[in-house]
Amino acid sequence: MAVKFTFESQTEIYYMLKALNQTQWCVENGLLEMDRKSLKGFQTLRKKFADFALENP
């Protein structure tokens, strides 16, 4: 399943990646809980978005 991201500017990409990374930090530090299925889906989305951000500097 392909994921398609559309953004108006690099600033939007930056803030989206920042939000995903901060959410991951909260999960890792026990401030936010997710069940295994949700966590796996979130981590997959975060990885795909990070790859997208690297491909679109």
N, C-alpha and C positions, 0 to 999 in steps of 0.2 A: 504494500500500500504506500503510495507516494504521498509525501506531505508537501503542500504548496504554501509558501509564506509570501505575503505581499506587504510591503512597507513603503511609506512615503519618503523616508530618509534614513540615513545611517544612524541618526540619533534615536529613532524608534527601535532599530535593531539593537543598539547598545542598551537601552533601558529594558527591553524584553529579556535579553541575555542576563542582565544584572538581576532582574526579578527572579528568573529561573535559578540563578546561582544562589541568591539569598534564600529562596525556598529550600534548596538542597541543603544549605548550611543549617537551616532551622530543623530539618529532618535529622541530619547527622548529630545535632546537639540536643535532640529530644524535646524541642520546643513545638514540634508539629508531628503528629502521628498519621501514618497512612497504612492501610492494609497492604499486603504483599502485591496484590494485583494492581492497585492504584500506584504504588511506589514504582513498580516495574514500568508501567505505562508512563509515569512522569519522567523517570530516568531515560527512557527511550526518546521521549519528546525533547528533553533537554539536550541529549547527544545529537539528535538530528538538527536541532536549532543551532547548536554550537558549530556543527559542520557547515551549515548554511551560512552562518556569520563569517566563518573563515573563508568561504568561497566568494563572499561578496564584501570585500573590504571597502 
